[in-house]
Amino acid sequence: MKKRATKGAREATAGQVEEGRRVRVGEVLVRAGAALRELVIATGLSVFEAMLEEDREAFCGPAGIWQGKQRTAYRYGHEQGRVVLGGRKVQLRRPRVRSVGGEELPLPSWVAMRQEDPLHERAYEQMVVGVSTRKYGRSLEQLPEEGSSCSVSRSSVSRRFVARTREQINRRLSESLEGKDFPVLMIDGTVLGDHVMLVAMGIEADGSKRVLGVVEGSSESEQVGRALLRNLMERGLPVERVRLFVIDGGKGIRAAIRKIFGSWALIQRCQIHKLRNVLDHLPESKHAWVRTAIRKAWTAGSAEQARKRLLGLAAQLEEMHPGAAASLREGLEETLTILQLGVSATLTRSLRSTNPIENLNSALKHLARRVKRWQGGTMVLRWAVTGILEAEKRFRRIKGYRDLPALSIALARHAPSHLEELDQEALTA
């Protein structure tokens, strides 16, 4: 017959298991800040206070037991302190420990919770999902009644959001582009408040999209366009590579591309912008049939057929609507560049306009919809970069990406026969 464990033995064994478990959990949570914060929110501040006492016991030994010559530290009372908890700072009584030499010893659990980064991260996430600075405090998890919090005021949240987004700007707009292959670049402008932001998006050889740069200014300004392109070049974007530029039709950005990239650049004017410009010169009654005629021309089997149809339409409009005819002829060849490259119909639809970047612009405006007062271009730039980073999380490869190798082959056929002399003045101005 087997003997059963005595009550004392069972209690001793359970105590040893519990002691081992308690120490292991504390050590794990100190190393995992996110898990520690989640546990404190779920079970209350008492868990954290118990962990602080564990840390003190590790330094000083059990309370009330003389350590003799082996003692290396001693208890030194408590003081008020603040830790980051659930998107706010919470005031707590912190146990203190000093070494036998009189030096203050930090408690590992306190150091882990004292970090400011989680506070910035929480404020940033709340702002991105649409929580206003005034309602930030209400959006946080509720603390126990005895807990007192701070750093949830409108100004505190705003300062943390500004700090986080400023850091993102510096990091994102200085990323290296060395070794990256972007056969297609799209450049378009968007309006935030009274400011225009010029955004450059690259499409890689596998069809993935990535925002490469953003500057404040209009696509009608050549200086702004050159500043944007210079930034990309300084970060490692190669110039001596035939590349397709899809632009909105702004004269400034077009001039900047020609000035810096020369014959290495093939320009595709956005067909949607062109159609919109032509219709602006026509009465409402003429919009339907002109729109249909232009779209049919652009979906013709070849660039030659499209050119013939568009010139025929311009001739029909010349007598009654010369402005529309002139708008249709202006830059006509650049609206047919993608057709001249002879790629698939699916890829043509993806690259015939700046629609991929227009979707990004819509995301930027949606994110910034709660901003009522823009305080300068720096604030606009911070919100723009924030919106870009959020939008990139949902980016998908462009339709027809499997045909991008064929596009690269077609682009290579247009490489200049000799290396051009780059305009040094354009690169350094």
N, C-alpha and C positions, 0 to 999 in steps of 0.2 A: 504494500500500500504506500503510495507516494505521500510525502509530507507536504503540507501546505505552508506557504510563506507566512510567517508571523506578521502581526499588524505592524510592529516596529520596523521589520525588514521592508514591508511594502511601502511604508511612509518614507523610509530612507531612500529606497530606489526611486520612488516618484519624485522626491526632492532633488535627487541628482539629475534626473532627466529634465525636470523643470528648470533647474539651474543652468544646465547645458543649453537648453532651448532658449532661455532668456538671453544668454550671452551671445549666442549665434545670431538671433534675430536683430539684436542691437548692432552688431558688427555689420550685418548685411545692409541695414537701413542707413547707417552712416555713409556707406559707399554709394548708395542709390538715393540721391536727393529727391527724385520724383516720387519714388515709392514711399519715402519717409513722409513727404507732404501729404500724399493721399491717405496714409494711415492716420496721421494726426487729424485731418479733416473728418475722417469717418468715426474715429473712436474718442476724440476729445483731447484736450491738452494734457490730461493726466498721464497719458502714455509717454508724451515727450518729457514731462517732468520726471517720470520714473527712469527714463533713459539717461537724463542728466545725472540723476543720483547714481546710476550704474557707473557712469564715467568717473564720477567723484570717488566712488568706492574702488574703482580700478587703480586710481592714483594713491588713495589714502588707506585703503583697506576697510574692513567692516567697522561701522561706527561703534564706539565704546570698547574696542579691543586694542590693547597696547601693542604697538608694533616693535618697540624697542629700537635697537640700532639699525634694523632693516627699514625703518621708515624713511621714505624719500620725499613725502609731501604731507600736508595737513590741511584740514578744512578751515576755511576763512570766511564763514558766513555767507550772506546772499547780497545781491544788489539788483536793481531794476535794469532790465535790458529789453531789446526789441529783436524779433526774428521775423523772417518772411514766412507768411503762412496764408495759403489760399488767395494770393493776389493782393495781400495787404501786409502791413507790419503790425505785429501783435506784441503788446507789452507783457513781460513775464518776469518772475523772480528767478534770477540766475544764480545757482550755487557757485561759490568761488573756491579755488584750490591754489595753494602756494607751495612751492618747493621748500625744502629745509633751508635753502639759501635765500629765500625771500622773493623768488621770481614767480610771477603770476603764470599759471599753467592753463592753456585753453582746453575746454572740454570738446572732444571731437563732434559730438552730436550738436552742440551749439554752433560750432564753426560751419557744419554742413547746412544748418538751417539759416545761418546768418547771411548767406550769399544773396547778393542783390539781383543777379541775372534772372532767377525765376520770376521776380517781381516785374522786371521789364518785359519778359516774355508774356506774362499773363495780361498786362495792360495792352500790349501790342495785339494779342489775339482778340481781346474784347473789342478793341477799336475796329479791327478789320471786319469782324462779323456784324458791326453796326451798332454797338453799344456806345451811347454818347458819354462824354466825360462826366456829365451831371449824374447819370444813372449808373455809373461804374460800381459804386458801393453796393447798390441794390442787386447787382448781377452776381455777386460773390456768394459763396457758401456761408451759411449762418454760423457764427461762433457760439460757444457756450456763453451763458449770461455773464460769468465772471471775467470773460476775456474782453480786453479793451483794444481797439484797433486804431490805426492811423494810416496815412499815405493813401487815402481813398478819395481825397478831395479832387475837385476838377483840375486845379492847377498842378497837383502832384501827378495825376494820371497823364496830363498833357506833357509835363516835363519828361516823364519816362518814355512816352510815345515818341517825342522828338529825339531823345537820345538814341532810341533803338533804330529809328528810321534814318537818322544821320549816319549811324554806323553802317547801315545797309547800303546807303549811297556810296560811301567811300569804298566798301568792299566790292560792290557790283560793278561800278564804273572804272575799276582798276584791274579787273580780272584779265589774265593773259589770254590772248587768242592764238598763241603760237601752236602750230600743228593742227589747227582747225580748218576744215574745208567747207566753205560756204559758197556753192556755185550760184546761189540766188540770194540777193539782198532786197528787202522791201523797205521803203522809207515813206512815211506818211506823218501828217501832223494831226494833233488833237487839241481841243480847247478845254482848259480847266479854269473856270472863272474868267478873268480878263487876260489870261496867259495862253500862249500857244506852245505846245511841246512837240518837238520833232523826234520821232522814234524810229530807230533802225532795227529791223528784225532779220536774222539770218536763217536760211534753210539749209540744213546739212545734207550730205549726200544720201543719208538714209531717210530723209523726209521729215526729220524732227525740226521743230521751230525753237528759236532762242532769240530773245531780245538782247542785242549787242550794245546799244547805247541810246541815250536820250539827252537832249539839250533843250533849253528854252529858246524859242524863236520860231519863225514861220518858214515854210518851205519856199517862200518867195524870196527869201534872203540868201544870197550866195555866201555871205560870210558865215551865217549860221550853219549852212550845209557843209562848208569847208571845215568848220570847227568840229562837227560831228564826225566827218570822215577822217580828219586828222587824228582824233582820239582813237578810232579803230585801228589806224595804221600804227600809232605809237604803241598800242597793246599787242601788235604782232600780226595784224591782218595783212596778207601779202597783196601787193599791187599787181605784180606780173602774173596775173591769172585771169583768163577770160571769165567774166562773171555777168550774170543777167541782173540788172537793176530794175525793179518794178517800183515806179514812183507815181505820185498822185497828179503829176503834171505841172508842179510848181517850177517856175523858170529858174529860181535861185538854186534849188537842189540839183536841177539838171545841169546848170552851168558849173556847179561845184564838182559834179561827177566827171564832166568832160575835162575840167581843168586838172584834176588830180589823176584820174585813171586813164584818160585819153582813149585810145582805140581798144584798150583792154575791157572796156565797158560796153555792153549792149543794153539799151534802154527800152523797156516796155512801159508805155504810158497806160495808166489804168483806164480800161475801157468804160467802166462805170462812171468815172469822173468825166470822161470825154462826152459820154452820152448826156450826162446831166448838163454840161456846159452848152451843148447844142440845143437842147430843149429849152434852156433859159432864154434863147433868142426867138422862140416860137410861141404863138398863141396856144391856149389850152386845147383848142379844137384840132390842132395839127400834131399833138404829142403822140397819140396812139399809133398812127401809121408811120411816122418818122422813127419812132422807137422800134417798131417791128422791122422796118426796112434796114436799120443799122444793125440790129441783132442778127438778122438773116445774113447780112454781109459778113459779119465777123465769124459766123459759123460755116462759112463756105469751105470748100475742100482745100483751098490753097490761098496763099497770100495774094497771088495775082488776081484770082476771082474776087476776093474781098476788096481789093483796091479798085477794080473796075466798077463794082457795084456802088461803093462809097462815092467815087468821083461822079458816077451817073446821078446819084441822089443829090450831090452838091449842085450839079447843073440844074436839076429841077427846082431847087430852092433859091437859086441865084436871083431870079427876077423879083419874087415877092418877099424873100427873106434873105437878103445878102449877108446879114450878120450870122445867121445860122450856117450858111454855106461856107463863110470864111472860117468859122469855128470848126467845122467838120474837116476842112482841108488842113488847118493848122495842126502840125504834128501827126498827120495821118499815118505816115510811115512807121512811126514809133508805136502806134497802136497795133501794128501788124507784126511786130518783131517775133512774138511767140509763134505765130503761124509760119513765119519764114524758117524757124528752127525745125519744123516738121516733127514735133513730138505728138504723143497720143492726145486724143480729145479730152480725156479725163485730166491729164496734167495741164493741158492748155487752159481748161476752165479754172484750175487752181492758181495759175500764174498770169492770167490775163488781166487781173485787177489786184488792188491792195486789200481785198476782202479779209484775208487772214489777219492782217494787222488792224483792220477796222473792228474786228471782233475784240481784239485787245483793247482798243480805244473805248468800246462800250463797257468793258469790264472796269476800266479806270474811272469812267464817269459814274458807274454804279457804286463803286467803293467810296468815291468822294461826294456822294449825293448829300450827305449830312453837313458838309462844310458850307457855312454861310458867309464866311469872311476870309478871303485869301490875303495873307499878310506877306506878300512879296514872292518873288520867283523861287527862293530857297524852299519855302513851304510847299509850293506847287511841285517842285522837283522831288521832295521827300515823299509826297503822296503818290506821285507818278511811279517812282521806283517801288514803293510798297504795293501798288496795284499790279505792277508788272510781275513781281515775285509771286503774288497770289494767283494771278491769271496763268502763269507758267505751270502751276501745279495741275491745271486741267488741259494743258496743251496736248493735242494729238498730231500725229504725222499728217501731212497734207495728202489729199486724195490724189492718186496717181503716182505715189512716191516710188513705186517699182520701176517707173519709166525714167527716173532721174539719171541712171547711168547713160541712157540714150541721149538725154539732154546734155550731159557733160561731154559726150562725143561730138554732138552738134556744136557746142560752144567752142570746143578745141579747134574746129575748122575755121573759126573766125579770129584765131590768134594772129597778131601782127607779124609780118615777115621778119621784123627786126625789133629789138628792144628800143622803146621810145625814150627820149630824154624827159625825165620828170621835171615838172615846173617847180624848181626849188623855192621860188617865191611863194607859190601856193602852199607848199608844205610847211613853211616857217612863218607865214604871215599871221 
